[in-house]
Amino acid sequence: MDLQDKEICLLSEPFQGLDKAGLNTCLTGVKNLAHKTKIIVFSAYLDELHNLNIPVYSYESETQKLRLVTKNELKLLIKIDGKTICIASDEIEYIESIAGKVQIVGKETYKSNLTLRELESKLPYFYRCHRSYLVNLARIKALVTYGKNSYGVVLKNRTEIPVSRTKVRELKELLKGTI
């Protein structure tokens, strides 16, 4: 990118599949290039982009507009046993509602008093793939078909999450070029 000397560079998921050393190298390259040109990065790795101290925007499909995403939006505060716990959104694999009780699943599982709808509005780059699930788009490894009208996603930790057949087309568009 640096050698091509372009006015604008478009990067689609440049951090996908990198180990920690590769991620740091890529972030350093993007940061150095940002001083010379305009860079537009399409990525679900919002924390890494915020660490570059550049403006980060989220595309809202309902309104078809870009919205500035603040660093605070990438953290989720939940109350558990009188304590407020801060969870980084990139540590969350998926969120599930079972019999009206919401669980936030990552390295640990937390119960939340918030509804899926409330969490969906608070967490950019999470997708409501099923009436009972929100999935972190950055954690999706594969979209699978189980039968004629049965679909799911496989996360990087090998967890399988169902996908509503009405959401498959939109999810494929969101994932285009990332898996």
LINLIN-V925390 format. One record per backbone hydrogen bond with DSSP energy under -0.5 kcal/mol. NH is the residue of the N-H (numbers start at 1). CO is the residue of the C=O. E is the energy in kcal/mol with one decimal. If there is no record, write none. Layout:
BEGIN
((NH	CO	E) (NH	CO	E))
END
This chain:
BEGIN
((5	1	-0.7) (5	2	-0.6) (6	1	-0.5) (9	38	-2.5) (11	9	-0.5) (11	40	-3.0) (13	11	-0.6) (13	42	-4.1) (16	13	-1.0) (18	15	-1.6) (23	19	-2.8) (24	20	-2.4) (25	21	-2.2) (26	22	-2.6) (27	23	-2.7) (28	24	-2.2) (29	25	-2.2) (30	26	-2.6) (31	27	-2.5) (32	28	-2.5) (33	29	-2.4) (34	30	-1.9) (35	31	-0.5) (35	32	-0.9) (36	33	-1.7) (37	33	-1.9) (38	7	-2.3) (40	9	-3.1) (41	39	-0.5) (42	11	-3.6) (42	40	-0.5) (43	41	-0.7) (46	44	-1.5) (49	45	-1.5) (50	46	-2.7) (51	47	-1.8) (52	48	-0.5) (52	49	-1.2) (53	50	-1.9) (54	49	-0.8) (58	67	-3.0) (60	58	-0.6) (60	65	-3.0) (61	59	-0.8) (64	60	-2.1) (65	60	-1.1) (67	58	-2.4) (69	56	-3.3) (70	68	-0.6) (73	70	-1.1) (74	71	-1.4) (75	72	-1.5) (76	87	-3.1) (77	75	-0.5) (78	76	-0.6) (78	85	-2.5) (80	78	-0.5) (80	83	-3.1) (83	80	-2.3) (85	78	-3.5) (85	83	-0.6) (87	76	-2.8) (87	85	-0.6) (89	74	-3.5) (91	88	-2.0) (92	89	-1.2) (93	105	-2.7) (94	105	-1.6) (95	134	-2.9) (96	103	-2.6) (97	132	-2.4) (98	96	-0.5) (98	101	-3.0) (99	97	-0.5) (101	98	-2.1) (102	112	-0.8) (103	96	-3.3) (104	110	-3.3) (105	94	-2.7) (105	103	-0.6) (106	104	-0.5) (106	108	-2.1) (107	91	-0.5) (110	104	-2.6) (112	102	-2.6) (119	115	-2.4) (120	116	-2.8) (121	117	-1.7) (122	118	-1.1) (123	119	-1.7) (124	122	-0.7) (126	123	-1.0) (127	135	-2.6) (129	127	-1.4) (129	133	-0.5) (130	133	-1.2) (133	130	-1.4) (134	95	-2.5) (135	127	-2.6) (136	93	-2.1) (137	125	-2.2) (137	135	-0.6) (139	136	-1.9) (140	137	-1.0) (141	154	-3.2) (142	154	-1.8) (144	142	-0.5) (144	152	-3.1) (146	144	-0.5) (146	150	-3.1) (147	150	-1.4) (150	147	-0.7) (151	163	-0.7) (152	144	-2.1) (153	161	-2.7) (154	142	-2.8) (155	153	-0.5) (155	159	-3.0) (156	139	-2.3) (158	155	-2.3) (161	153	-2.6) (163	151	-2.1) (164	129	-3.1) (167	164	-1.9) (168	164	-0.7) (171	167	-2.5) (172	168	-2.6) (173	169	-1.8) (174	170	-2.2) (175	171	-2.1) (176	172	-0.9) (176	173	-0.5) (178	175	-3.2) (179	175	-1.0))
END
